[in-house]
Amino acid sequence: MAKATEGNVVAKHVSLVYDPLGVNVLAVADCSFEIEAGSFLAIVGPSGCGKTTLLNMIAGFDTPTEGEIWVDGACVASPSIRLTPGPDRVVVFQHGALFPWRTVLENVCWGPVMQGTMSRDEAVEKGKEILKIAGLEGCENEYPMNISSGMQRRVEIVRALVNEPKILLLDEPFRALDAMTKSVMHQYLLDLFDATGKTIMFITHDLDEAIFLADRVFVMTTRPGRLKQMIEVDLPRPRNLKTKVTDRFIQLRNEALDAVHEEAQKAFERGEREMAK
């Protein structure tokens, strides 16, 4: 796989204030980081720390209150520039969104055909190619209700990739899966990452998942979310299950655990104080 030349993301001093019911809530504060083109960044941190808020700003769902977001050397979002969702940045959310009345292949091909970026024949060819990499060859004519939850998740990721995005944004896509299915999903995602070279931003609460998949792990503080620590994951690729029992994997996991546990404790104590008021 050639190194990707598109999909570089830079966040410069990004903050976002929500204003529900007229009460300002600082969700993310002064976050700066880079996702190099063709790399895999995982973001971890306690619940409510702003992980999904960061993803939503890159996706174009939210506009930063302060700071800038740059993609491939161009400023695409700031308080004066609203980045709108587009096919160059595709999101896979926690909850499934396949059309139950369409087959697997129809689900995969629907986006590029409707957007006019591919003919149906082109989308079918591309879809079948990526479905094969994802271990879904032979399932093209099945309906979502007739395949497992893990297979449905794979179809959603394939559907995102067939649009040929620069950046794939994954918001806890495996959260609802059991441990065994999740382990299989990790390997398929790594196979897709190795085969396509797409830039990936992955939100998770699972530290094993973050260390196993990513090139770097961004640990966030409790709200307002800031960069607490950036962990370079120097585990060689390609990775497999044996990677998880190496001394280096365990060392990296413990480093992440120490950082996240401290922030989770702060979040818990703050919640206790707020409940006592």
Backbone torsions as a table, in degrees:
resi	resn	phi	psi	omega
1	MET	NA	127.3	177.5
2	ALA	-74.0	149.2	179.7
3	LYS	-66.1	134.0	-179.0
4	ALA	-65.8	144.2	177.5
5	THR	-111.2	-6.1	178.3
6	GLU	-124.0	155.1	177.8
7	GLY	103.4	18.1	175.4
8	ASN	-77.1	129.2	-179.1
9	VAL	-122.0	131.1	176.3
10	VAL	-129.0	124.4	172.9
11	ALA	-104.5	126.8	-177.3
12	LYS	-117.1	106.0	174.5
13	HIS	51.5	48.8	-175.3
14	VAL	-83.0	132.0	173.5
15	SER	-132.8	154.8	175.0
16	LEU	-144.8	130.1	177.5
17	VAL	-112.1	121.9	171.2
18	TYR	-86.8	152.9	-179.0
19	ASP	-131.3	59.2	178.9
20	PRO	-72.1	130.2	176.8
21	LEU	55.5	30.8	176.6
22	GLY	76.4	12.1	179.2
23	VAL	-111.0	113.1	-178.5
24	ASN	-66.7	129.3	177.0
25	VAL	-123.8	115.7	178.1
26	LEU	-81.0	106.1	-175.6
27	ALA	-87.7	-43.5	-179.2
28	VAL	-131.4	135.2	-174.9
29	ALA	-129.4	116.6	168.3
30	ASP	51.9	53.9	179.2
31	CYS	-93.8	128.1	175.9
32	SER	-130.5	129.4	177.5
33	PHE	-164.8	168.1	177.4
34	GLU	-132.1	140.1	169.9
35	ILE	-113.3	108.1	-178.6
36	GLU	-67.0	147.0	179.0
37	ALA	-54.2	130.4	177.9
38	GLY	78.0	11.7	179.8
39	SER	-107.1	170.5	-175.0
40	PHE	-121.8	112.9	177.8
41	LEU	-110.0	127.5	172.6
42	ALA	-106.2	140.9	178.3
43	ILE	-118.4	125.8	179.6
44	VAL	-126.8	161.6	179.0
45	GLY	161.3	169.3	-178.4
46	PRO	-65.1	159.0	178.3
47	SER	-56.2	137.6	177.6
48	GLY	81.2	12.1	-175.8
49	CYS	-85.9	-7.4	177.3
50	GLY	106.9	12.1	-179.6
51	LYS	-59.2	-53.1	-178.5
52	THR	-68.3	-31.4	176.8
53	THR	-60.7	-42.7	176.4
54	LEU	-61.1	-46.2	179.0
55	LEU	-59.8	-42.9	-178.9
56	ASN	-64.4	-33.0	177.3
57	MET	-68.6	-40.8	178.0
58	ILE	-68.4	-36.3	179.1
59	ALA	-69.6	-23.5	-177.9
60	GLY	98.9	9.6	178.8
61	PHE	-82.4	-29.7	178.3
62	ASP	-126.3	149.6	178.4
63	THR	-106.9	131.2	-179.6
64	PRO	-62.4	141.9	175.3
65	THR	-75.5	-34.6	175.4
66	GLU	-139.7	158.2	175.6
67	GLY	88.4	-175.0	-174.8
68	GLU	-140.2	150.5	171.4
69	ILE	-119.1	128.0	-179.0
70	TRP	-115.8	138.3	174.7
71	VAL	-126.6	120.4	179.5
72	ASP	51.5	45.9	173.5
73	GLY	82.0	3.7	179.3
74	ALA	-119.2	134.3	175.9
75	CYS	-72.7	117.2	-175.0
76	VAL	-112.2	-12.2	179.8
77	ALA	-153.2	136.7	176.9
78	SER	-162.9	178.6	177.6
79	PRO	-57.0	-24.2	-179.7
80	SER	-104.0	-2.8	179.5
81	ILE	-127.2	117.0	178.5
82	ARG	-94.0	115.8	176.3
83	LEU	-79.9	118.7	-179.9
84	THR	-94.0	151.8	178.3
85	PRO	-57.3	144.5	-179.6
86	GLY	-154.5	168.1	-176.8
87	PRO	-68.4	-11.9	177.8
88	ASP	-77.6	-15.2	178.5
89	ARG	-132.4	109.3	-175.3
90	VAL	-114.4	135.3	-176.0
91	VAL	-108.5	136.3	167.9
92	VAL	-114.2	118.2	-173.9
93	PHE	-90.6	176.8	179.8
94	GLN	-61.7	-40.1	-171.8
95	HIS	-103.3	139.6	-175.7
96	GLY	-62.1	149.7	-179.2
97	ALA	-141.2	31.6	177.0
98	LEU	-75.2	147.7	175.1
99	PHE	-76.5	115.2	-175.4
100	PRO	-67.5	-20.7	-177.8
101	TRP	-90.6	0.4	177.8
102	ARG	-113.0	148.8	176.9
103	THR	-70.8	171.3	177.6
104	VAL	-55.4	-49.7	-178.2
105	LEU	-66.4	-37.6	177.8
106	GLU	-64.5	-40.5	176.4
107	ASN	-60.4	-45.4	-176.5
108	VAL	-65.0	-38.1	-174.2
109	CYS	-86.8	-14.4	-170.3
110	TRP	-59.6	-45.0	-174.4
111	GLY	-60.5	-60.3	-177.5
112	PRO	-63.3	-30.9	177.9
113	VAL	-69.4	-45.3	-179.5
114	MET	-65.7	-35.3	179.9
115	GLN	-79.4	-11.3	179.1
116	GLY	77.5	16.8	-179.2
117	THR	-87.2	-17.0	177.0
118	MET	-143.1	151.1	168.1
119	SER	-73.7	166.7	-179.7
120	ARG	-62.4	-41.2	-179.6
121	ASP	-62.7	-40.3	178.4
122	GLU	-64.3	-43.7	-179.5
123	ALA	-65.4	-39.1	178.9
124	VAL	-63.9	-44.5	-180.0
125	GLU	-62.9	-46.2	179.9
126	LYS	-65.9	-42.5	-179.5
127	GLY	-61.0	-45.6	179.3
128	LYS	-62.5	-37.7	179.8
129	GLU	-61.5	-46.5	-177.1
130	ILE	-76.9	-33.9	175.3
131	LEU	-59.2	-37.2	179.0
132	LYS	-64.9	-43.8	178.2
133	ILE	-61.2	-36.1	-178.7
134	ALA	-81.2	5.7	178.7
135	GLY	75.0	25.5	-175.3
136	LEU	-115.1	15.2	176.5
137	GLU	-61.8	133.1	-177.8
138	GLY	98.0	-9.9	-179.9
139	CYS	-101.7	5.9	-171.1
140	GLU	-56.6	-35.1	-174.4
141	ASN	-99.2	6.1	176.4
142	GLU	-79.4	155.1	173.5
143	TYR	-96.2	151.4	-175.7
144	PRO	-50.5	-37.4	-177.0
145	MET	-66.9	-16.6	-176.5
146	ASN	-98.4	4.5	177.6
147	ILE	-123.2	162.3	-174.8
148	SER	-71.2	166.3	179.7
149	SER	-63.2	-37.2	177.9
150	GLY	-64.9	-40.0	177.4
151	MET	-66.7	-38.2	176.8
152	GLN	-60.6	-40.6	177.9
153	ARG	-62.6	-40.8	178.4
154	ARG	-63.8	-40.4	178.3
155	VAL	-60.6	-41.3	180.0
156	GLU	-63.2	-39.3	178.8
157	ILE	-69.3	-39.8	176.3
158	VAL	-62.8	-41.9	179.2
159	ARG	-59.9	-37.3	177.0
160	ALA	-68.3	-44.1	-175.5
161	LEU	-70.3	-29.0	-178.0
162	VAL	-66.1	-19.7	175.8
163	ASN	-75.7	-4.1	-179.8
164	GLU	55.1	53.0	178.8
165	PRO	-72.2	158.9	170.6
166	LYS	-75.6	-34.9	-171.1
167	ILE	-134.0	129.0	176.8
168	LEU	-106.3	120.5	-176.4
169	LEU	-108.7	116.9	-174.4
170	LEU	-116.8	115.9	-176.9
171	ASP	-103.7	91.9	-179.2
172	GLU	46.3	53.8	-173.4
173	PRO	-67.3	-19.8	-176.0
174	PHE	-109.5	12.9	-171.9
175	ARG	-60.0	-37.4	-174.3
176	ALA	-87.7	0.9	-175.9
177	LEU	-88.9	151.4	175.5
178	ASP	-71.4	164.7	-172.3
179	ALA	-59.8	-40.6	-177.6
180	MET	-68.0	-44.6	179.3
181	THR	-64.8	-39.5	179.5
182	LYS	-61.3	-40.3	179.6
183	SER	-61.2	-41.4	177.5
184	VAL	-65.4	-41.4	-179.8
185	MET	-62.0	-37.7	178.4
186	HIS	-58.2	-44.8	-177.6
187	GLN	-66.7	-39.8	178.3
188	TYR	-66.1	-39.1	178.7
189	LEU	-64.5	-41.3	177.1
190	LEU	-63.2	-38.4	177.0
191	ASP	-61.9	-42.6	178.6
192	LEU	-66.1	-40.6	178.7
193	PHE	-63.2	-45.8	179.3
194	ASP	-63.4	-36.2	-175.9
195	ALA	-78.9	-34.7	-173.1
196	THR	-101.0	-26.9	-179.7
197	GLY	69.1	20.1	-179.2
198	LYS	-73.9	147.3	171.5
199	THR	-68.5	131.7	-178.5
200	ILE	-127.0	132.9	169.3
201	MET	-116.1	123.0	-168.5
202	PHE	-125.9	120.1	177.7
203	ILE	-95.8	133.2	-179.8
204	THR	-157.6	157.6	168.3
205	HIS	-100.6	-8.3	-172.8
206	ASP	-92.3	110.1	-175.6
207	LEU	-69.2	-38.5	176.2
208	ASP	-58.4	-43.5	179.3
209	GLU	-60.4	-46.7	-177.8
210	ALA	-61.7	-47.9	-177.8
211	ILE	-67.3	-40.5	-177.0
212	PHE	-66.4	-37.3	-172.7
213	LEU	-90.3	-37.3	-161.2
214	ALA	-92.7	162.6	168.4
215	ASP	-85.7	-34.0	177.7
216	ARG	-141.9	148.1	176.8
217	VAL	-120.1	123.6	-178.2
218	PHE	-98.9	111.3	179.4
219	VAL	-94.3	124.8	-179.0
220	MET	-101.5	152.6	174.8
221	THR	-78.2	168.0	170.8
222	THR	-64.5	162.4	-174.4
223	ARG	-56.5	136.1	-0.3
224	PRO	-73.1	136.4	-174.2
225	GLY	-67.8	124.9	174.9
226	ARG	-130.8	166.5	174.6
227	LEU	-76.0	115.0	177.7
228	LYS	-91.1	-44.1	-175.4
229	GLN	-158.5	140.8	173.6
230	MET	-113.2	118.9	-177.0
231	ILE	-103.6	119.9	176.8
232	GLU	-82.2	121.4	-179.0
233	VAL	-95.4	100.5	-174.3
234	ASP	-96.0	29.0	175.8
235	LEU	-75.6	134.5	-177.8
236	PRO	-67.3	150.3	172.0
237	ARG	-109.2	152.8	-1.7
238	PRO	-71.3	152.0	-178.7
239	ARG	-107.3	154.2	175.3
240	ASN	-145.8	-175.4	-174.9
241	LEU	-57.3	-31.2	-179.7
242	LYS	-65.4	-22.3	177.4
243	THR	-58.2	-33.9	-173.7
244	LYS	-72.9	-10.9	179.8
245	VAL	-109.1	7.7	178.1
246	THR	-78.1	154.8	179.3
247	ASP	-60.6	-38.6	-177.4
248	ARG	-67.6	-39.5	177.0
249	PHE	-60.0	-47.2	-178.5
250	ILE	-63.3	-39.3	178.7
251	GLN	-63.5	-45.2	179.7
252	LEU	-65.5	-40.4	179.2
253	ARG	-62.4	-43.1	-179.9
254	ASN	-64.9	-36.8	176.8
255	GLU	-62.2	-44.2	178.0
256	ALA	-66.9	-40.1	-179.4
257	LEU	-61.3	-43.3	179.4
258	ASP	-60.0	-44.4	-177.6
259	ALA	-67.6	-43.9	-177.3
260	VAL	-72.5	-39.5	-178.4
261	HIS	-60.5	-41.1	179.1
262	GLU	-60.0	-41.9	-179.8
263	GLU	-73.4	-35.6	177.8
264	ALA	-64.7	-37.0	177.2
265	GLN	-64.1	-41.8	177.2
266	LYS	-62.3	-42.7	-179.8
267	ALA	-63.9	-40.8	179.5
268	PHE	-64.0	-45.8	-178.8
269	GLU	-64.4	-37.8	178.0
270	ARG	-65.9	-40.3	178.1
271	GLY	-63.4	-38.5	177.5
272	GLU	-63.1	-41.5	179.8
273	ARG	-66.0	-41.8	-178.2
274	GLU	-67.1	-36.1	178.6
275	MET	-67.6	-28.4	-177.3
276	ALA	-79.0	-16.2	-177.1
277	LYS	-72.7	NA	NA
